[in-house]
Amino acid sequence: MKNSLSVIAKIVEWLPSALVVVNRSGVIATMNSAACRLLDIPRSKAEGKLHSRVIPGSLAGQVLADAKPLRYHLSLPNASLWALATPLFEESGELCGVAEYYENWSRLEALATEVEQLREHNRFLESILNAAHQFVAAVDSNGFITYMSEETAARMGVEVSAVIGQPIRDVRSDCLLQKVVRTGVAQMGELWNVNNTSVPVMVLPMVREGQIVGAVGKSVFRNMEEARVFLRRLESESRPAGRQESKARYVFGDIVGDSGSLLQARELARRAASGESTVLLLAESGCGKELFAHAIHSASNRREGPFVSINCASIPESLLESELFGYEDGAFTGARKGGRVGKFELANGGAIFLDEIGDMSPFMQAKLLRVLQEGEVQRIGAEMTIRVNVRVIAATNADLRDKIRRGEFRKDLYYRLEGISVRIPPLRERPGDVDLLINHLLPRAAMQAGKIITGMDDEVRSCLNHYEWPGNVRELLKVIEGSVCLASQPIITWRDIPPHFAERLKAGSVLPKASDQKEEAPADAAISSPHRVNTLPTKLEELQKTAIQEALGSTNGNKRRAALLLGMSRSTFYEKLKRYGILASSKASAPGHMT
């Protein structure tokens, strides 16, 4: 026994853990330096002494009695310990003592807390990876799976718990993880094909102290559509100023007018904006189709997305295809290096405005129909198609039904475009709106020209209100801009009206008083004409007086409605009433009735 314990004592001394050896009599035979430090007891005061007196609370005596190991918690005045007491036996099987192993309980608690924190951190990282819906997987140096995200497992049709610890080759034979573990070379921008879907991935080696200990692979994007959106954004940001993706510039408040036909069209367009259906704008040239298109997009759920517009009639068919759908590098002679993104791709996530769609060729109509049906485009020279999410707003000044009858427009495309049709009325069908448009456009034109223009002569305004405006709002805008450019005084007069437009007014018998012409432009041959000089002032006044009286009669003396019927402003109408003595003789009372 003595020899056995002496051998044990030599071994114990070199152990890093605290260990005390007790003989069969309960006396401490030996204890190592680690035990002395932990128990804070000098070896000289412990060895040869009864164990129960040196270490109160020790259960070594119980182990001697039962000859069975025992694990317990030992509380000392200066420490809280975790203890393991194990019986020692001779070769003959006779009990010869007890070995007690002590560990600092506080240290174990700290280690346990640290382990739990590591586990919690691991669970947190896993939840982040799973919430991100990314494809992530990792293997060790032998190619055994150590981690796989739920998204990856779901895409591969396996359970995470079933593949952890399994060779990656058993799950996917062509996985890049095996190649990276073997070669140590990262694979960037590779495509992972699964279930007929391609996902861009990157696979990196895991290196520790110069040795490859595994590999991890993750998706760069969840699908190719996200990759394309990113590339479009990158391309957009790298473009020079002036070539950025467009944004809608106008809202419904920019559509000026309060005539019934315009209000009806504006309300229908506003309601259409909230949906995803295609919108077809029907209007003559110059009625503001693009203004309506901008307003629809600004009021839609796609307002934060791009708004791209293109006039299908202004681009040759040979170029229209590349403009709308883009082309690959080297697709044709003269193609820009690197290819080009088409309008539909630029409008992804937003809306595209196709103006003058009635002038599109049959070939382009077929290409457009595919986009509307399938939601995908194909660049010139490309083999693969590209998914796009674009709302289409189309416009035309042509009679598409008539074009269908003549075989010039596809019926199936027409019904695809006619999700919601909005007819924008021409200016001649909008009584009273000319005055509002003049008041709206005149200050803007003056500001652009850098001039101070405070108003327009009533006679000029009256004639503009009676004009048919075949060019609609665009024609009115150009007349105002030209008049502002020619104006030399704050009030626009007949002298300032562009000569070509004055001729149109003359041809349409919408003429000013001859007396005004004599005063305003006696030496201006470009504006004056024999017809105007020879017009009798009294005749014009009689016609105007008769027209006002008839308007009052048809409206039962309602001055507001009469002025609206005649296309006159309120101030002009009252000035005429006073000039022709109608105000005093009319049964319709004071101006207060005109609201």
C-alpha positions as CSV (number, residue, x, y, z in Angstrom):
1,M,0.0,0.0,0.0
2,K,2.8,2.4,1.0
3,N,4.7,1.8,-2.2
4,S,1.5,2.2,-4.3
5,L,0.7,5.5,-2.7
6,S,4.2,6.8,-3.2
7,V,4.0,6.0,-6.8
8,I,0.7,7.8,-7.0
9,A,2.1,10.8,-5.2
10,K,4.8,11.3,-7.8
11,I,2.2,11.1,-10.6
12,V,-0.2,13.4,-8.8
13,E,2.3,16.1,-8.4
14,W,2.6,16.6,-12.1
15,L,-1.1,16.8,-12.7
16,P,-2.5,20.3,-13.5
17,S,-5.7,19.6,-11.6
18,A,-6.1,19.7,-7.8
19,L,-5.9,16.2,-6.4
20,V,-5.8,14.8,-2.9
21,V,-5.0,11.1,-2.1
22,V,-6.4,9.6,1.2
23,N,-5.4,6.2,2.6
24,R,-7.8,3.6,3.9
25,S,-7.5,5.1,7.4
26,G,-8.8,8.5,6.2
27,V,-5.4,10.2,6.4
28,I,-4.1,12.4,3.6
29,A,-1.3,10.5,2.0
30,T,-0.4,13.2,-0.5
31,M,-1.7,16.3,-2.3
32,N,-0.3,18.1,-5.3
33,S,0.7,21.7,-5.6
34,A,-2.5,22.6,-7.5
35,A,-4.6,21.3,-4.5
36,C,-2.6,23.3,-2.1
37,R,-3.2,26.5,-4.1
38,L,-6.9,25.8,-4.6
39,L,-7.6,24.8,-1.0
40,D,-5.1,27.4,0.4
41,I,-3.6,24.7,2.6
42,P,0.2,24.1,2.9
43,R,1.3,20.6,2.2
44,S,3.0,20.3,5.6
45,K,-0.3,21.0,7.4
46,A,-2.2,18.4,5.4
47,E,-0.2,15.3,4.7
48,G,-0.4,12.8,7.6
49,K,-3.5,14.5,9.0
50,L,-7.0,13.2,9.1
51,H,-8.8,14.2,5.9
52,S,-12.0,15.2,7.7
53,R,-10.2,17.7,9.8
54,V,-8.1,19.3,7.1
55,I,-11.0,19.5,4.6
56,P,-14.3,19.7,6.5
57,G,-17.3,18.6,4.5
58,S,-15.3,16.1,2.4
59,L,-17.1,12.9,1.7
60,A,-14.0,10.8,1.3
61,G,-14.9,8.8,4.4
62,Q,-18.2,7.8,2.8
63,V,-16.4,6.6,-0.3
64,L,-14.1,4.5,1.8
65,A,-17.1,2.9,3.4
66,D,-19.1,2.3,0.2
67,A,-16.2,1.8,-2.2
68,K,-18.2,3.7,-4.8
69,P,-17.3,7.0,-6.6
70,L,-19.2,10.1,-5.5
71,R,-19.7,13.6,-7.1
72,Y,-20.7,16.4,-4.8
73,H,-20.5,20.1,-4.1
74,L,-18.0,21.3,-1.4
75,S,-18.3,24.6,0.3
76,L,-15.3,26.0,2.1
77,P,-14.9,29.4,3.8
78,N,-12.7,30.7,1.0
79,A,-14.0,28.7,-2.0
80,S,-16.9,26.8,-3.6
81,L,-15.7,23.6,-5.2
82,W,-17.0,20.8,-7.3
83,A,-15.5,17.5,-6.1
84,L,-15.2,13.9,-7.5
85,A,-14.1,11.2,-5.0
86,T,-13.0,7.9,-6.5
87,P,-12.0,4.7,-4.6
88,L,-8.5,3.3,-5.2
89,F,-7.8,-0.5,-5.3
90,E,-4.8,-2.7,-5.0
91,E,-4.0,-5.2,-7.8
92,S,-5.6,-7.8,-5.5
93,G,-8.8,-5.8,-5.5
94,E,-8.5,-4.6,-1.9
95,L,-9.5,-1.0,-1.3
96,C,-6.5,1.1,-0.4
97,G,-7.7,4.7,-0.4
98,V,-9.6,7.5,-2.2
99,A,-8.5,10.0,-4.8
100,E,-10.4,13.3,-4.6
101,Y,-10.4,15.7,-7.6
102,Y,-11.4,19.3,-7.0
103,E,-12.4,22.0,-9.4
104,N,-13.3,25.6,-8.7
105,W,-17.1,25.8,-8.9
106,S,-17.0,29.5,-9.9
107,R,-14.7,28.7,-12.8
108,L,-17.0,25.9,-13.9
109,E,-20.0,28.2,-13.7
110,A,-18.1,30.8,-15.8
111,L,-17.2,28.2,-18.4
112,A,-20.8,27.0,-18.5
113,T,-22.0,30.5,-18.9
114,E,-19.5,31.1,-21.7
115,V,-20.6,27.9,-23.4
116,E,-24.2,28.9,-23.2
117,Q,-23.4,32.4,-24.6
118,L,-21.5,30.7,-27.5
119,R,-24.6,28.5,-28.1
120,E,-26.9,31.5,-28.0
121,H,-24.6,33.5,-30.3
122,N,-24.6,30.5,-32.7
123,R,-28.4,30.3,-32.6
124,F,-28.5,34.1,-33.3
125,L,-26.2,33.8,-36.3
126,E,-28.3,30.9,-37.6
127,S,-31.5,32.9,-37.3
128,I,-29.9,35.8,-39.2
129,L,-28.8,33.6,-42.0
130,N,-32.2,31.9,-42.2
131,A,-34.1,35.2,-42.0
132,A,-32.0,36.6,-44.9
133,H,-33.2,33.8,-47.1
134,Q,-29.7,33.2,-48.4
135,F,-28.2,30.0,-49.6
136,V,-25.4,29.2,-47.2
137,A,-23.6,25.9,-46.6
138,A,-20.2,24.9,-45.0
139,V,-18.1,21.7,-45.0
140,D,-15.0,20.7,-43.0
141,S,-11.6,19.7,-44.5
142,N,-13.0,16.2,-45.3
143,G,-16.0,17.5,-47.1
144,F,-18.5,16.7,-44.4
145,I,-21.4,19.2,-44.0
146,T,-21.0,21.3,-40.8
147,Y,-23.7,23.9,-41.6
148,M,-26.6,24.4,-44.0
149,S,-29.2,27.2,-44.0
150,E,-32.9,26.3,-44.1
151,E,-33.3,28.1,-47.4
152,T,-30.5,25.9,-48.9
153,A,-32.0,22.7,-47.6
154,A,-35.5,23.6,-48.8
155,R,-34.2,24.4,-52.3
156,M,-32.3,21.1,-52.4
157,G,-35.2,19.1,-51.0
158,V,-33.5,17.9,-47.8
159,E,-33.8,18.4,-44.0
160,V,-31.0,20.3,-42.2
161,S,-30.9,17.8,-39.4
162,A,-30.5,14.9,-41.9
163,V,-27.5,16.3,-43.8
164,I,-25.4,17.7,-41.0
165,G,-22.3,15.4,-40.6
166,Q,-22.9,13.8,-44.0
167,P,-20.5,14.0,-47.0
168,I,-21.5,16.9,-49.3
169,R,-20.9,14.6,-52.3
170,D,-23.8,12.4,-51.1
171,V,-26.1,15.4,-51.2
172,R,-24.8,17.0,-54.4
173,S,-22.1,15.4,-56.4
174,D,-21.1,18.5,-58.4
175,C,-20.9,20.9,-55.4
176,L,-18.2,23.6,-55.6
177,L,-17.5,23.2,-51.9
178,Q,-15.6,19.9,-52.6
179,K,-13.5,21.6,-55.3
180,V,-12.6,24.6,-53.0
181,V,-11.6,22.3,-50.1
182,R,-9.4,20.3,-52.4
183,T,-7.8,23.3,-54.3
184,G,-8.0,26.1,-51.7
185,V,-9.0,28.4,-54.6
186,A,-12.1,30.7,-54.1
187,Q,-14.8,30.5,-56.7
188,M,-16.5,33.9,-57.3
189,G,-19.6,34.7,-59.3
190,E,-20.3,31.0,-60.2
191,L,-23.9,29.9,-61.0
192,W,-25.5,27.3,-58.8
193,N,-28.2,25.5,-60.8
194,V,-30.9,23.7,-58.9
195,N,-34.5,23.0,-59.9
196,N,-34.0,24.8,-63.2
197,T,-33.1,28.0,-61.4
198,S,-29.7,29.7,-61.5
199,V,-28.4,31.5,-58.4
200,P,-25.0,33.5,-58.3
201,V,-22.8,32.1,-55.5
202,M,-19.4,32.6,-54.0
203,V,-17.4,29.8,-52.3
204,L,-14.4,30.6,-50.1
205,P,-11.9,28.3,-48.4
206,M,-11.6,28.5,-44.5
207,V,-8.0,28.7,-43.5
208,R,-6.6,28.3,-40.0
209,E,-2.9,28.6,-39.3
210,G,-2.1,28.1,-42.9
211,Q,-4.2,24.9,-43.2
212,I,-7.5,24.5,-45.1
213,V,-10.0,23.4,-42.5
214,G,-13.1,23.7,-44.7
215,A,-15.1,25.8,-47.1
216,V,-18.2,28.0,-47.0
217,G,-20.5,28.9,-49.9
218,K,-23.2,31.6,-50.0
219,S,-25.4,33.1,-52.5
220,V,-24.6,36.6,-53.7
221,F,-28.3,37.2,-54.7
222,R,-31.3,35.1,-54.1
223,N,-32.1,34.8,-57.8
224,M,-31.0,36.2,-61.1
225,E,-33.7,38.9,-61.1
226,E,-32.1,40.5,-58.0
227,A,-28.7,40.3,-59.8
228,R,-30.1,42.1,-62.8
229,V,-31.7,44.8,-60.7
230,F,-28.4,45.4,-58.9
231,L,-26.6,45.6,-62.3
232,R,-29.1,48.1,-63.6
233,R,-28.7,50.2,-60.5
234,L,-25.0,50.0,-60.8
235,E,-25.2,51.0,-64.5
236,S,-27.6,53.8,-63.7
237,E,-25.3,55.2,-61.0
238,S,-22.3,55.0,-63.3
239,R,-24.0,56.9,-66.1
240,P,-23.1,60.6,-66.8
241,A,-25.5,63.2,-65.6
242,G,-28.5,63.6,-67.8
243,R,-28.7,59.8,-68.6
244,Q,-30.1,58.7,-65.3
245,E,-33.4,56.7,-65.2
246,S,-36.3,59.1,-65.4
247,K,-38.7,59.9,-62.7
248,A,-42.2,61.2,-63.2
249,R,-42.2,65.0,-63.1
250,Y,-45.9,65.8,-63.0
251,V,-48.9,65.1,-60.8
252,F,-52.7,65.4,-61.3
253,G,-52.6,68.9,-59.9
254,D,-50.5,69.9,-62.9
255,I,-53.4,69.1,-65.3
256,V,-55.1,72.5,-65.6
257,G,-58.9,72.9,-66.4
258,D,-62.3,72.5,-64.8
259,S,-64.5,71.6,-67.7
260,G,-66.7,68.6,-67.2
261,S,-65.0,66.4,-69.9
262,L,-61.5,67.1,-68.5
263,L,-62.6,66.5,-64.9
264,Q,-64.1,63.2,-66.0
265,A,-60.9,62.1,-67.8
266,R,-58.7,63.2,-64.9
267,E,-60.9,61.3,-62.3
268,L,-60.8,58.1,-64.4
269,A,-57.0,58.3,-64.7
270,R,-56.6,58.9,-61.0
271,R,-58.6,55.8,-60.2
272,A,-56.6,53.8,-62.8
273,A,-53.4,54.9,-61.1
274,S,-54.0,52.8,-58.0
275,G,-54.0,49.5,-59.9
276,E,-51.6,47.5,-62.0
277,S,-53.6,47.3,-65.2
278,T,-52.3,48.7,-68.5
279,V,-53.6,52.2,-69.4
280,L,-54.4,53.4,-72.9
281,L,-54.6,57.2,-73.4
282,L,-56.6,58.2,-76.4
283,A,-56.2,61.8,-77.5
284,E,-55.4,64.1,-80.4
285,S,-51.9,65.5,-80.6
286,G,-51.1,68.2,-78.1
287,C,-53.8,67.3,-75.5
288,G,-51.3,66.3,-72.8
289,K,-51.0,62.5,-73.1
290,E,-47.6,62.5,-71.5
291,L,-48.7,64.8,-68.7
292,F,-51.5,62.3,-67.9
293,A,-48.9,59.4,-68.0
294,H,-46.6,61.2,-65.6
295,A,-49.5,61.9,-63.3
296,I,-50.7,58.3,-63.3
297,H,-47.3,57.0,-62.4
298,S,-46.9,59.6,-59.6
299,A,-50.1,58.5,-58.0
300,S,-49.4,54.8,-58.3
301,N,-47.8,52.3,-55.9
302,R,-44.8,52.3,-58.3
303,R,-44.1,56.0,-57.8
304,E,-40.7,55.3,-56.3
305,G,-39.7,53.2,-59.4
306,P,-38.4,54.5,-62.7
307,F,-40.6,56.2,-65.3
308,V,-39.3,55.7,-68.8
309,S,-40.9,57.2,-71.9
310,I,-40.4,56.7,-75.5
311,N,-42.1,58.0,-78.7
312,C,-42.6,55.0,-80.9
313,A,-43.2,57.2,-84.0
314,S,-40.0,59.2,-83.6
315,I,-37.6,56.3,-83.9
316,P,-37.0,54.2,-87.0
317,E,-38.1,50.6,-86.7
318,S,-34.5,49.4,-87.1
319,L,-33.6,51.3,-83.9
320,L,-36.8,50.9,-82.0
321,E,-36.2,47.3,-81.2
322,S,-32.8,48.0,-79.7
323,E,-34.2,51.0,-77.8
324,L,-37.0,49.0,-76.2
325,F,-35.3,45.6,-75.6
326,G,-31.5,46.4,-75.6
327,Y,-28.8,44.3,-77.3
328,E,-25.8,42.2,-76.4
329,D,-22.2,42.9,-77.1
330,G,-21.4,42.4,-80.8
331,A,-25.1,41.9,-81.7
332,F,-24.7,43.9,-84.9
333,T,-22.3,46.2,-86.6
334,G,-21.9,49.4,-84.7
335,A,-23.2,48.0,-81.5
336,R,-21.8,49.6,-78.4
337,K,-19.2,47.5,-76.6
338,G,-20.7,45.7,-73.7
339,G,-24.2,45.9,-75.1
340,R,-27.0,48.1,-74.0
341,V,-29.9,47.9,-71.6
342,G,-33.3,48.4,-73.2
343,K,-36.1,50.7,-72.0
344,F,-38.1,47.9,-70.6
345,E,-35.2,46.8,-68.4
346,L,-34.6,50.4,-67.3
347,A,-38.3,50.6,-66.3
348,N,-38.2,47.4,-64.2
349,G,-40.1,48.0,-61.0
350,G,-41.7,51.1,-62.5
351,A,-43.6,52.1,-65.6
352,I,-42.9,52.7,-69.3
353,F,-44.8,55.2,-71.4
354,L,-45.2,54.2,-75.0
355,D,-46.4,57.2,-76.9
356,E,-47.8,57.0,-80.4
357,I,-48.1,53.3,-80.2
358,G,-50.5,53.2,-83.1
359,D,-47.5,53.9,-85.4
360,M,-45.6,50.8,-84.3
361,S,-44.9,48.2,-87.0
362,P,-46.5,44.7,-87.0
363,F,-43.1,43.2,-86.2
364,M,-42.7,45.4,-83.1
365,Q,-46.3,44.9,-82.1
366,A,-45.6,41.1,-81.9
367,K,-42.5,41.8,-79.8
368,L,-44.4,44.0,-77.5
369,L,-47.3,41.5,-77.1
370,R,-44.8,38.9,-75.9
371,V,-43.6,41.3,-73.2
372,L,-47.2,42.0,-72.0
373,Q,-48.1,38.3,-72.0
374,E,-44.9,36.7,-70.6
375,G,-43.4,39.6,-68.6
376,E,-40.0,39.0,-70.2
377,V,-37.8,40.6,-72.8
378,Q,-35.0,39.3,-75.0
379,R,-32.1,41.5,-76.0
380,I,-31.0,41.5,-79.6
381,G,-28.3,38.8,-80.0
382,A,-29.2,37.2,-76.7
383,E,-30.3,33.6,-76.2
384,M,-31.8,34.0,-72.7
385,T,-34.8,36.1,-71.8
386,I,-34.9,38.5,-68.9
387,R,-37.9,38.8,-66.5
388,V,-39.2,42.4,-66.1
389,N,-41.9,43.8,-63.9
390,V,-43.1,46.9,-65.7
391,R,-46.5,48.7,-65.9
392,V,-47.3,49.8,-69.5
393,I,-49.0,53.1,-70.2
394,A,-49.6,53.6,-73.9
395,A,-51.0,56.5,-75.9
396,T,-52.1,57.2,-79.4
397,N,-53.9,59.8,-81.5
398,A,-54.9,57.2,-84.0
399,D,-58.2,55.2,-84.2
400,L,-56.9,51.8,-83.3
401,R,-60.2,50.1,-84.0
402,D,-60.0,51.5,-87.6
403,K,-56.4,50.3,-87.9
404,I,-57.5,46.8,-86.7
405,R,-60.1,46.8,-89.5
406,R,-57.5,47.7,-92.0
407,G,-55.1,45.1,-90.7
408,E,-52.6,47.7,-89.5
409,F,-52.8,46.9,-85.8
410,R,-53.0,43.6,-83.9
411,K,-56.4,42.9,-82.3
412,D,-54.8,40.8,-79.5
413,L,-52.3,43.6,-78.7
414,Y,-55.2,46.1,-78.6
415,Y,-57.1,44.1,-76.0
416,R,-53.9,43.7,-74.0
417,L,-53.4,47.5,-74.0
418,E,-57.0,48.4,-73.4
419,G,-57.0,47.5,-69.7
420,I,-58.3,51.0,-68.9
421,S,-58.9,53.5,-71.7
422,V,-58.9,57.2,-70.9
423,R,-60.0,59.6,-73.5
424,I,-58.5,63.1,-73.1
425,P,-60.8,65.7,-74.6
426,P,-59.4,68.2,-77.2
427,L,-59.2,71.8,-76.2
428,R,-62.2,72.8,-78.3
429,E,-64.4,70.5,-76.1
430,R,-63.3,72.2,-72.9
431,P,-65.2,75.5,-72.7
432,G,-63.7,77.9,-70.2
433,D,-60.4,76.0,-69.9
434,V,-58.6,78.3,-72.4
435,D,-58.7,81.1,-69.9
436,L,-57.4,79.0,-67.1
437,L,-54.6,77.7,-69.3
438,I,-53.7,81.2,-70.4
439,N,-53.5,82.3,-66.7
440,H,-51.4,79.2,-66.0
441,L,-49.0,79.3,-68.9
442,L,-48.4,83.0,-69.3
443,P,-46.5,83.6,-66.1
444,R,-44.3,80.5,-66.8
445,A,-43.5,81.7,-70.3
446,A,-42.6,85.2,-69.0
447,M,-40.3,83.7,-66.3
448,Q,-38.5,81.5,-68.9
449,A,-38.1,84.5,-71.2
450,G,-37.0,86.7,-68.3
451,K,-39.7,89.3,-68.9
452,I,-42.3,91.0,-66.8
453,I,-45.7,90.2,-68.3
454,T,-48.7,91.0,-66.1
455,G,-51.6,90.0,-68.4
456,M,-53.3,89.9,-71.8
457,D,-55.5,92.3,-73.6
458,D,-59.2,91.3,-73.3
459,E,-59.8,91.4,-77.0
460,V,-56.8,89.1,-77.6
461,R,-58.0,86.8,-74.8
462,S,-61.6,86.8,-76.2
463,C,-60.3,85.8,-79.7
464,L,-58.1,83.0,-78.2
465,N,-61.2,81.7,-76.4
466,H,-63.2,81.5,-79.7
467,Y,-60.4,79.8,-81.6
468,E,-60.8,76.1,-82.4
469,W,-57.3,75.1,-81.4
470,P,-56.6,72.2,-83.8
471,G,-53.2,71.8,-82.1
472,N,-54.8,71.8,-78.7
473,V,-52.8,72.8,-75.6
474,R,-49.5,72.5,-77.3
475,E,-50.6,75.0,-79.9
476,L,-51.8,77.4,-77.2
477,L,-48.5,77.1,-75.4
478,K,-46.5,77.9,-78.5
479,V,-48.7,81.0,-79.2
480,I,-48.2,82.2,-75.6
481,E,-44.4,81.6,-75.7
482,G,-44.2,83.4,-79.1
483,S,-46.3,86.4,-77.9
484,V,-44.2,86.7,-74.7
485,C,-41.0,86.7,-76.9
486,L,-42.4,89.5,-79.1
487,A,-43.9,91.5,-76.3
488,S,-42.4,94.9,-75.5
489,Q,-44.9,95.9,-72.8
490,P,-46.3,94.1,-69.7
491,I,-49.7,93.5,-71.4
492,I,-49.9,91.1,-74.4
493,T,-51.7,92.9,-77.3
494,W,-52.5,92.1,-80.9
495,R,-49.1,93.6,-81.9
496,D,-47.5,90.7,-80.0
497,I,-49.4,87.8,-81.5
498,P,-47.0,85.8,-83.9
499,P,-47.9,86.6,-87.5
500,H,-48.5,83.0,-88.6
501,F,-51.0,82.6,-85.8
502,A,-52.7,85.9,-86.6
503,E,-53.3,84.5,-90.1
504,R,-54.9,81.5,-88.7
505,L,-57.3,83.6,-86.6
506,K,-58.1,85.7,-89.8
507,A,-58.8,82.5,-91.7
508,G,-61.1,81.3,-88.9
509,S,-62.9,84.7,-88.8
510,V,-61.7,85.2,-85.2
511,L,-60.7,88.9,-85.5
512,P,-59.9,91.8,-83.3
513,K,-61.5,95.2,-83.7
514,A,-60.1,97.2,-86.7
515,S,-59.7,100.2,-84.4
516,D,-57.3,98.2,-82.2
517,Q,-55.3,97.3,-85.3
518,K,-54.9,100.9,-86.3
519,E,-53.7,101.9,-82.9
520,E,-51.5,98.9,-82.2
521,A,-49.7,98.2,-85.5
522,P,-50.0,101.0,-88.0
523,A,-46.5,100.3,-89.4
524,D,-46.3,96.5,-88.9
525,A,-47.1,95.0,-92.2
526,A,-46.4,91.5,-91.0
527,I,-49.3,91.6,-88.6
528,S,-51.7,94.0,-90.4
529,S,-53.8,92.8,-93.3
530,P,-56.3,94.4,-95.6
531,H,-59.0,92.2,-94.2
532,R,-58.4,93.5,-90.7
533,V,-58.2,97.1,-91.8
534,N,-61.4,96.9,-93.8
535,T,-63.4,95.2,-91.0
536,L,-66.0,97.7,-89.7
537,P,-65.8,98.3,-85.9
538,T,-69.5,98.9,-85.7
539,K,-70.3,95.6,-87.4
540,L,-68.1,93.7,-85.0
541,E,-69.6,95.4,-82.0
542,E,-73.1,94.6,-83.2
543,L,-72.2,90.9,-83.6
544,Q,-70.6,90.8,-80.2
545,K,-73.6,92.5,-78.6
546,T,-76.0,90.1,-80.3
547,A,-73.9,87.1,-79.2
548,I,-73.9,88.3,-75.6
549,Q,-77.7,88.9,-75.6
550,E,-78.4,85.5,-77.0
551,A,-76.1,83.9,-74.5
552,L,-77.9,85.7,-71.6
553,G,-81.2,84.7,-73.1
554,S,-80.3,81.0,-73.4
555,T,-79.0,80.9,-69.8
556,N,-82.0,82.9,-68.3
557,G,-79.7,85.8,-67.4
558,N,-77.1,83.7,-65.7
559,K,-74.0,85.8,-66.3
560,R,-71.5,83.1,-65.2
561,R,-72.9,80.5,-67.6
562,A,-73.2,83.0,-70.4
563,A,-69.6,84.0,-70.1
564,L,-68.6,80.3,-70.0
565,L,-70.7,79.7,-73.1
566,L,-69.0,82.5,-74.9
567,G,-65.5,81.5,-73.7
568,M,-64.9,84.9,-72.1
569,S,-63.2,85.7,-68.8
570,R,-65.3,87.3,-66.1
571,S,-63.6,90.7,-66.4
572,T,-64.0,90.7,-70.2
573,F,-67.7,89.7,-70.0
574,Y,-68.5,92.5,-67.6
575,E,-66.6,95.0,-69.6
576,K,-68.6,94.1,-72.7
577,L,-71.9,94.3,-70.7
578,K,-71.0,97.8,-69.7
579,R,-69.7,98.9,-73.1
580,Y,-72.9,97.7,-74.9
581,G,-75.3,98.9,-72.2
582,I,-76.5,95.4,-71.5
583,L,-75.8,95.6,-67.8
584,A,-78.4,98.3,-67.2
585,S,-81.1,96.8,-69.4
586,S,-80.7,93.1,-68.6
587,K,-83.1,91.5,-66.2
588,A,-80.2,89.6,-64.8
589,S,-79.2,91.6,-61.9
590,A,-75.9,92.8,-60.5
591,P,-72.6,91.1,-60.9
592,G,-73.1,89.4,-57.6
593,H,-75.1,86.8,-59.5
594,M,-72.0,85.7,-61.3
595,T,-70.1,83.4,-59.2
